[in-house]
Amino acid sequence: GEKLVQEALDKAKEGRTTIVIAHRLSTIKNADIIVGIEHGQVVEYGSHNELMQHKGLYYELVTAQTEKEKEVESDIENEM
């Protein structure tokens, strides 16, 4: 699952520059630098913590994704 993908990415990026394009933002939160691009323009960059404090595009995406994951988990629990 996701843990296996993260471990493979961590191993692949050792000692080299790696560019990762991700829909699941948890995949990139350990990156040295995260770049937010909107409409083809760089709108922000920094570490996960820096971008979360900035509360810009990255923060909005992480927050929305986290809320959506919680909704899905809740729906699954309610179906059981």
TARA-V358889 format. One record per run of one state. SS is the DSSP state (H for helix, E for strand, C for the rest). FROM is the first residue (numbers start at 0). TO is the last residue. If there is no record, write none. Layout:
[[SS FROM TO] [SS FROM TO]]
This chain:
[[C 0 0] [H 1 11] [C 12 23] [H 24 26] [C 27 32] [E 33 37] [C 38 39] [E 40 45] [C 46 46] [H 47 53] [C 54 55] [H 56 78] [C 79 79]]
